[in-house]
């Protein structure tokens, strides 16, 4: 008597062979592959599937890999991960049979698996690092043999692996702070070593083709400088940021606009580094540049750049508040309030929460200075705007309760003041 599961598998695979011979349309091809990837458990059935996959060309497999990743993220967590895991097993079999032909597809499958573990599952950082180490070990000799051909894949893998070590270090640090115990610095050291290697390689690639590698190189400089700031290596971080600024200043306005987040991040980095060096005035000059950059964009398109312009204003106000330079902080918060009001007037629903926040921030400064009438008036306006939003969605607008508390305290302080 014929084994039913083997017969069904053979029938499915026969259909797959016919499809793969006539089309690259993964809308037809992929469901068959995925169903078998999820259903087959017996070794013979897996072998049938793998042998059939060998009849596909790299274009079909690459397209299938993209579709598998989409399904992995769209599906329920366990099912989504299973789809990507099974597809990675299929591509590994292809790679084991012919390294040279399938290496790119296998590296892509490994990177996708690491990404989905990191994003939608509870696998530990060790699992993600282990997968990325496999990619790195495959790509390293290929890159050494042919830099130009393998640069993109190798660089991407190094960057992901370094970031995974960084995430693991901070996860371990958090666990140690809550549960007690010492933190191993191995992952932090691995991060620094990998990131330095990554940045040096990007430096070489950037000066060979600055258009292709500019964004990656700037991002790497920014991230290294950010980590330098965190560990107190201030001069090293400033040197990295000075190089990045030379590159930004050489760009056309349109090129800089395409890198606006990276550019703003670099200016924020410079503020942090010089502030820690005790050079407050110089530090603030970089936040001013950031403010002016977004101000120019805001007046070109209010709705598109409004939030980032507002953020640049509040970013400047906060350091002045900490320093007790309240006149400058108030001036900036007033500007923030007027811009937020303009946006709120144009679109109440979109800007209500941000306008209420602007009112409350300015009120808080007045409160600190004892200007209680002005503080109470602004707190009341903020409370009135946020109250209906809070009733609709208490979690999203939980700041409402904080503003109500501040209003109550301000009223109580005013009452005590009047009674004296």
N, C-alpha and C positions, 0 to 999 in steps of 0.2 A: 504494500500500500504506500502511495506517495505521501511524503511529509508535507502537510498543508502549508506550514509557515515557509518552508523552503520553496514550495511551488509558487506561493504568493510573491515571495521576494524575487524569484526568477522572472515572473510575469512583469512585475514592476520594473525590473532592471532591463528587460527586453524592450519595454516601452521607452525607457531612458536612452538606450542605445540609438533607437530610431530618431528620437528627438535631437540628441546631440549631433547626429550626423546631418541633420537638416536645418538646424536653427541655433542662434545664440540668444533666443528670447527667454530670459530667465524667468519671466512671468509664468511660462509653461514648465520650464525645466526645474525650477527651484522647489516647488511643492513636493515633487517626487523625491528629490534628494533629502529634503528636510524630514519628510515622513519616515523615510528609511533610517535616517540618522537617529530619530527619536525611538523608533520601534525595534530596530534590530538589536538583539542581545547576543545571539549565537555567533561564534567565530566564523563559521562558513558564510553566514549572511553578510557579515562585515567584509569578508574577502571578496564576495561577489560585488558588493557596492564599490569597494576600492578599485577593483579591476575595471569596473565600468567607468569610474571617474578618470581612469588613465586614458580613455578614449576622448576625453574633453580636451580642448586646447586651453591655453593660459587665459585667453580673453574671457571664456565662459566661467572659469574658476574664479577669476578676479571679480566678475560681476556677481557671481553667487556669494562671494565673501562679503561684498557690500550689502546685499540683500539680507544675508544672515545677521549681520550686525544690526540692521534696522529692526528685524524681528526680535533680536535679543533685547533691545531697549524697549520695544513696544509691548512685548508680552509680559505676563506675570513674572515676578523675579525668578523663581526656580525654573520655570519652563524656558524663559528667555536665556538664562545661563546655560541650560542643557543644550539648547540649539547651538550656541556658540562653541561650547565644549565639544560637541559631537562633530561639528564642522571642522574644528581644529584637528581632531583625530584623523578625519578624512584627509585633510591636506598634509598632515605629517606623514601619512602612509605614502602619499604621492612623492613627498620630498625624500623619504627614505629610499624610494625606488629610483629616483633621478634627482640628485641634489641640485645640479646646475639648472635644470629646467624649472623646478618648482620653488627655488629658494625665496623669491620675492613674495610669492603667494603664502608661503609658510610663515615668513616674518610678519606679513600683514595679519595673518590669522592669530599669531601669538600676541601681537600688539593689541588687536581687538579684544582678545580674551583677557589680557591684563587690564585693559581699560574698563571692560564691563565688570570684572571682579571689583575693581576700585570704585566704580560708580554705583552699582546697584546690588551688590551682595555684601555679605558680612565676612568675607574672607579676610584674613589678616594681611598686613602689609608684607609679611614674609612671603606669602604665596605670590603676590604681584611682583615682588623683587625677583623671586626665583624664575618666573616666566620671562621677565625682561633680561635677566642674566643669560638665559638661553639664546635670546635674540642677539645680545651683545657678543656672545662667544662665537656665534655663527658669522656675524658681520665683520668682526675685527680683522680676521685674515683676508677677507674679501676686500675691505677698505684699504688695507696695507698693500694689496696687489694692484688695485685700481681705484685711486682716490676719487676721481671724477665720477665714475659710474656708481659708486656706493656711498657717496658723501651724504645724500639726503636721508637714506634709510638708517645709516649708522649714526648720524647726528641726532635724528629723531629718537632713536633708541637710547642713546646716552642721556639726552635731556629728560626723557621719561624716567629712566632709572635713577638719575640724580634726584629728581623731584620725589620719587617714591621713598628714597632714603631720608629725604628731608621730612616727609610726612610721618614716616615711622619714628624718627627721632622725637618729633613733637608729640606724637601719640604716646610714646614711652615716657616722655617727660610729664605729660598730663596724668598718666596712670600712677607714676611715682609720687606726684604731688598729692593725689587723692588717697592712695593706698599705702604710701610710705615706701621706702627703699631707695636705692641709688639708680641713677640713670646711666646707661651705657652710652658713651659718646661715639661708638663705632659707626652708627648710621650717619651722624653729623660729619664725621671725618670722611666717610665714603662720599657723602654729598659734595663736600668741598673739593675733594680730589676729582670726582667726575665732572663737576661744574667747571673747574679750572681747565681740565682737559678739553671739555666741550667748547669753552670760550676761546681757548688758544687755537683750536681747529677752525672755529668760525672766523677768527681774526684772519687767518691765512686765506680762507675761502672768500671773505668779504673783500679783501684787497685784490683778489683775482676777478671777482664779479660783484661789485658793490650793489648793483641793482637787485640781483637775485637774493643775496644773503643779508642785505641791510637790516630788514625787520628782525630777523633771527638774532643777528649780532647785537643790535641795540637792546633787545629784550634780555639777552644773556648778560650784557654789561649792567643793565638795570637790576636784574635779580641778584647778581653777585654783590653789587654795591649795597643793596637792601640787606643782604645777609651780613655784610661787613658792618653796617650800622648797628645791627642787632647784637653782634659779638664784640663791639667796641673797637674794631679796626678802622678808625675814622679816616686816617690819611690814605689808606689803601682804597677805601670806598670813594673818597673825593677824586683820586687819580682816575678811577674807572669812569666816574661821572663826567670828568673834564673831557675824556676821550669821546664819550657819547655826545656831549654838548658841541664839540667840534663837528661831529657828523650832522647833528640836527641843524646847526647854523649854516651848513653848506647846502641844505636842501631848499628846493623851491617851496613856495607857499603851499602848492597843491600836494607835493610829496609829504610835507610836514602834516598836512591835514589828514592824509591817509594813515599817518602814524600818531594821531593826536593822543590816544590813550597812553602810548609808550612815552611820548614827549612830556605829557603831564606827570606821569609817574617819575620820570627822571628829575623833573623840577621839585617834586615832593621829596625825592631822595636827597637832593642837594640841600633842601631846607633842613631835613632831619640831621644830616651829617654836620653841617655848619652849626646848627643849634647845639648839638652835643659837644662841639669843639669850643663852645662859649662865644661864638660870633653871631649874636642874635640879629643884628642889623643886616649883615650879609645874608644870613639865613632867610630873613623875611623878603629879601629882594627876589628870591626865587619863587616864593608864593605870589609876589606881585606880578612876576612874569606869567605865571599860570593864570592868575586872575585876568590880566590884560588879553591873553590869548583867547580865553573863553568869552570875554566881553565882546571882542571883535566878532567872534562866531555868533554870539547871541543876537547882535544887532543885524546879522544877515538872516537869521531864522530863529525867532523867539522860541517857538514851541520845541524845535529840535534840540537847541542848546541851552534852554532855560535851566534845567536841573543842574547841569555841570557848571554853569555860570554861578548859580546860587551856592553850589558846593564850594567853589573857589573862594567866594566871599566869606562863608562861614569858616573855611580852613584858615583864612587870614585872621578872622576875629578871635578865634580860640587862643592862639598864642599871646595876643595882646591882653586878653582877659587874665591868663595865667600870670603874666608879668605885672598885672595891676594897672596897665595902660588903658584905662576905661574909656577915655575920650576917643581913642582910635578904634577901640572895639565897638563903641556905640555908633560911630560913623559908618562902619562897615555893616553892622546889623541893621541900621536904618536903610542903607542901600539894599541890603538883602530883602528887607520887608517891602520896600517899594517895588522891587522887581517881582517878588512873589505876589503882591497885590495886583500888579498889571496882568500877570499870567492867570491869576484866580478870576479876575474880572472877565477875561476872555473865555475861560473854561472852568466854571465852578467845580464840576465833578473831578476833573483831572488834577487840579491844583489846591483843593481845599485843605488837605492834610499838610502840604508843605507850607501854605500860607499860615496855618495855625501854628506850625512849628516856628516860623519866623517871628510871629508875635510873641510866643512864649520865650524864645531866646532873648529878645530885647527886654521883655518884662523881667527876666531873671537878672539881667545886669542892673536895671533900675532898682530891683528888690535888694540886691547886695549893697547898693549905694544909699539905701534908705529913702529913695524916691518912690514912696509906696503908692501914692495916688496914680502916678504914671504906670507903675507895675500892675496895679489892680485893674486898671482900664484895659490894658493889653491882655492880661490873663483872662478877663471876662470875655473879650472878643474871641480869643482862642477857644475857650470853653464852649461858647455859643456855636462856633463853626463845627467843632469836633463832636458835640453831643449827638446829633442825629446819625453821624457816621459810626460812632461807638455803639449805638443801639442796633445798627444793622450788622456790624461785624466787630465784636468785642476783642477778639484776638488780634486782628489786623490793626485796630486803633486803640490798643491798650495804653498808649501814652496819654490818653485822655484822663485816666485816673491820676497820673502824675501831675498834670496841669491843674486838676481840681484840687489836689492836695496843696500845691504851691499857692493857688488862689486863696485857699482857706488860711494858710499860714500868713500870707501877706495881710489879709483882713484882720487876723488876730494881732499881728504886730502893730498895725495902725490903731486898733482899739486900745492896746496897752499904752501906746504913745500918747493918745489923746487923754487917757485917764491920769497920766502923771502930772 
